[in-house]
Amino acid sequence: MPPTSLAVRPIRADDDFKSLSLGHKDYVPLKTFLKRDAWDFERCCVARTHVLVGAEHCVTAGRIWGYITLVASEVVAVANSIPPAQRWSDDYRVPAVKIARMAIDSELHGKGWGNLLLSTALALVKDHVSRNIGCRLIVTDAKQAAVSYYEKQGFSMLDTSENRALKTPIMFMKLDRLVT
């Protein structure tokens, strides 16, 4: 039974990485990453993972009810697939922050906790990345089942026929939409 109050914080080495239950077999890689790689990636500065835990575990280890992992990335702006800030060549590499992984425990699906993880990530990018580092986009490789979710959150599909045909198409949000 999930706690009634949850909070997002950076991952800790002593968190409970094993209890996350994602339900469908397609999501096994998300749980495997959390159990096997998330802390190592954090420790080595390869990725930053923020976890959803019971509010009582904001400063102590706790059961993970969801997580989001962010990494540095880039997207090739081919044939006007991304609206430019100004004129750039067709092979310009646009700097980005990537949502590399996002998962919510199956007991919490449809209750808005994914929105909390995503809004936390967007706030981190707005407040700490885009104000200090050249970065134009936040991107994700969305599973087909998640495309409509990301569209509702303001993401757009990278507009190429190759991308639209992928099992995990690239979706993006321009950061100037977040920075005020």
HELIX and SHEET records of a PDB file:
HELIX    1   1 LYS A   25  TYR A   27  5                                   3    
HELIX    2   2 VAL A   28  ARG A   36  1                                   9    
HELIX    3   3 ALA A   38  ARG A   43  1                                   6    
HELIX    4   4 ALA A   55  HIS A   57  5                                   3    
HELIX    5   5 SER A  106  LEU A  108  5                                   3    
HELIX    6   6 TRP A  113  LEU A  124  1                                  12    
HELIX    7   7 VAL A  125  VAL A  129  3                                   5    
HELIX    8   8 GLN A  144  ALA A  146  5                                   3    
HELIX    9   9 VAL A  147  LYS A  152  1                                   6    
HELIX   10  10 SER A  161  ARG A  164  1                                   4    
HELIX   11  11 LEU A  175  ARG A  177  5                                   3    
SHEET    1   A 7 LEU A   6  PRO A  10  0                                        
SHEET    2   A 7 ARG A  48  GLY A  54 -1                                        
SHEET    3   A 7 GLY A  66  ALA A  77 -1                                        
SHEET    4   A 7 TYR A  92  ILE A 104 -1                                        
SHEET    5   A 7 LEU A 137  ASP A 141  1                                        
SHEET    6   A 7 ILE A 170  LYS A 174 -1                                        
SHEET    7   A 7 SER A 156  MET A 157 -1                                        
END                                                                             
